[in-house]
Amino acid sequence: MPSLVVIGAQWGDEGKGKLVDYLTSGADWVARFQGGNNAGHTLVVDGIKTKLQLVPSGILREQTRCVIGAGVVVDPTVLLAEMGSLRGAGLTLSPERLTIDRDAHLILPYHVAIDLAREAKAGKNKIGTTGRGIGPAYEDRAARCGVRFADLFALPELKERLTDLLKQKNDYLTKVLGGEPVDFALVWSAVETAARELRPYTGNVSLLLDGALKSGAKVVFEGAQGTLLDQTHGTVPFVTSSHTVAGAATTGCGVGAKYLDHVLGVAKAYCTRVGSGPFPTIMEESVAHQVREKGAEYGTVTGRPRACGWFDAVAMRRAVRLNGIDSVAITKLDVLSGFDKIKVCVKYVLDGREIDDVPSLASEVDRIKPHYIEFDGWQSDFAGVKKWHHLPAEVRFYLTTVGEIIGAPVTIASVGAERESTIFSSGASFVRNFVQIPEEA
Ligand code: IMP
C-alpha cells in the first residue's frame, strides 16, 4: 500500500496517460485493468512524443514494473509492434518489466473483422467504434469461448477449439453481417507468433500485485477510456465494452477492493467525444474548431476529429459518484486561454423538467437542454507556472468552484502536455505523498 486508481471522468482522452506517467515517478508498479488498443495515450517527455495503446504508461520509468491485468483484451500483433517501437526508442522491455496476465483475452483477426462488418452494416446507427475488435473480444469472454494467454501454453487443444470456433464466426460474418470470412491461417499465424514471442511475458498478475501491495509497494491502476463510456453505466449504447470505472481495477487485476486507496478522476476543462452518441454540452462549431485545433483534439487511435463541448458538471457529478472519486485533476486549462468567458453546465432540463443525473436513454440525452454558468476567462500562456498560487486568479477560482459544484476537490491542474506542466494544490496531500513532492512553499 498505498495504491492510486487513475480513471477518466468523461468520455476518454482526458489526459490520463500524462498524469499516470507523472505519478509513476513515485510508483513501483503500474497496472492496466481494462480496455485494449482502443486506448491511445500520448506522453511527452523532454519534447519527445511516445504513443502507447497497451503497454502501461509507467514503461518510461526504468524502475517501474508494468502489468496488463486479466480485464484487458490484448491484440498480440499490436502489442508486439508497440513493444518493438518502445525498444527502438531505447527502452528496456523484458519479462522483468512487463507481465501480461495469463487470464487476459486475446483479440484475434475475426474479432476485428466482426467489429468492422457490424459497424458497416449498422450504417448511420453505428456506435463509431475504433474498429479494433474490442467489443467482439469481450463478447467472447462473456460467452466463455474466448482465447486467453493461458491457452498459448496448450496449442494443440487451442487449434482444435479455434477450428470449430472460426467456422461459427465465419458463418456469422458472412451470413448475418454480409462480410468476408477470415482465413484460419491468418488466425493461427497470429496465435503462433503470440505464443512464441509473448509466452515469456505471461504471468499471474493477481499474485504479483497481491504480493507487491502486501509488501508496501506503491501501485498505480491506470484506467483507459472514460466513465461515460462504461459498458453499463455510460451513455449506452454509445459506450465501450469494458467497465471503465474505478471498481474495475479490482476485477481487472484480480486484487481485493480493500487495496484501492485513492481514486483520482481526470477531466478536461472542457469535454470531448469521439465516435457516435449524444453530447449535451456540444459547442457551436466556430468555438469547437478553436478548441479542437489548439487542443489537438483528434483521436490518437483513429485520427478522427473529436466533438468538443463545455465542461459538464452534471455528468461529472455522476462520475464522482460512480467511481468514488477522492480528488480531481483538470487538464488542458491552457487550451481555454484567451476565451473571454468559460461556460460550465450545472443543470440539465429534460422536456421542461430539471433532472439531476444523465438519463438512461440516448434519445433523452439528445433532448437535454444544458444550463450554464459563466466564468471569467484567463489570458495566461502558463509558461513557467509551477506553483498553484502562481496560477491566474481566474483559473484558481474556476478550479475551486468546479470542485464545489461536482462534489470532489480539484487538486491538480495540468497546463500543458509536458510532465512538468502539472501543478499540485496544497490539498493534493495523498498524491503529493505518493509522488513525494514537498508541500508548496
Ligand atoms: P470501442 O471501444 O472501439 O468498441 O468503441 C466504442 C466507443 O468508445 C466509440 O465511441 C469509441 O470512439 C469510444 N472509445 C473507445 N476508446 C476510446 C478512447 O480511448 N478514447 C475516447 N473514446 C474511445
Residues whose N, C-alpha, C, O or C-beta is under 5 A from the ligand:
A	BS01	IMP	W11 G12 D13 N38 A39 G40 I127 G128 T129 T130 G131 R132 I134 G135 Q225 L229 F238 V239 T240 S241 V274 G275 S276
